Amino acid sequence: MENAKEATYKKLNFSDCMGLAIGQIIGSGIMVLTGIVIGLTGHGIPLAFILGAVLAIATCIPFIILTAAIPASGAGYTYVNRLLGEKAGFLYIAMFVLSQVLIATFAKGFASYFCSIFPRFHESVVAMAALVICTGVNLIGLKSSALVQKGMVALLLVSLLLFIVFGLPKVSWQELTPGISNYMPNGPKNFFTGVALLSFACGGAKFIAENSDDIVEPSRTIPKVIALSTGIVAVFYVLIGIVAAGVLPVEEVAFQNLTLVAKEIFPTWLYLFFVFGGAMFALLTTLNGTLSWVTRGLQAAAKEGWLPKAAAKENKNGVPVVILGVFFVMGAVPILTGMDLTLISNMGVGTDMITEFMILLACWRLPKKCHEEYCRSAFCMKERTLHILLIFVGILMLGTSYVNLSDLTFPAAVACGIYILAVLVYTWLRYPHVAAGKQK
């Protein structure tokens, strides 16, 4: 009995999960995407942030339902593999790999802020240097201590709070008057593309579901944490959006990072603190942190036979070197080819929504595949009700994916098409080998 209590005590409670979720949400997205979305929506960015948060919560619904029924670490791959089959599981991981072109946004975002202080450096060179350094750090297995990570998050929060406090008094409120022409100056499609991008900036809370086994009452805790943490951060982001779009003319800040506005509202010493303590630390720690966990799903697939076994091997520091190299390439190619942040973001968020849709399809099959677990779930509902809810969420996901992917350049669209076709052919050819390995 004492052991049971001790085990329960060691698990993550509601406040632990709130801290993790908020820390996961607030990061590179706000630093990289705000200027891009101002370019798409003009003064409509505060509304776009609100809708982005709603979309982020809505797309988490399948995760919430699955977690409540069958909590599992490595949630995404586990659910697709278990409920849709092994081929679907590999397709999920393959699309996840493609979505990680977003790694380049962290490196390029860091470079843009770095070069705002040191303009003599070339952004592409700085971005590649950041990617190489972070990959090297992960190769030797060096992990930032919890104390350092908390310190970085604290600096980021203080920086953003100062941005709001110093910026709000300087906002030209008359410029933010609600209206179609003011909130959608580039048309509805560009506005909703901005909403889709900001759903990524407001997302992140769902990743607590990856650790469902280690959370106290996950069926109750996870839904509350996802909704509440996303809502709190959304309010924070709306205020940042108001300052970012309301201090200087939209034409000046469109598609730019936050340094232009920061320079306008801060004294020099606070401006430097904002750029170093907020923007650059946020982007660099996100880049380093992403490379530390992003390999795990593909490594699991390699161990199951989807890739040569050598790909899953780890060095003496426990790092899957070959697979880490795959994600290094995914980040390096957009930098070396000169893809701009808008194109990278659209490709990454658009393909990420496809993986989210696969999670939705797994949730669709939950009542039949895991009937007993589903019936015990706090979110158990009639199958027809579940399917109606998932259809609504699926429309949002596919719509989000469409508005992002439809803006791809022709070469980028062709490259995505070739990649997907190659994955489908590879899956078909490789599956007999995987199945044979299971029978041994």
Salt bridges, closest charged atoms under 4 A:
GLU6 OE2 - LYS10 NZ 3.39
GLU86 OE2 - LYS438 NZ 3.55
GLU314 OE2 - ARG296 NH1 3.82
GLU356 OE2 - LYS206 NZ 1.75
GLU373 OE2 - ARG82 NH2 3.75
GLU383 OE2 - LYS368 NZ 3.71
GLU383 OE2 - HIS387 NE2 3.83
ASP407 OD1 - LYS189 NZ 2.78
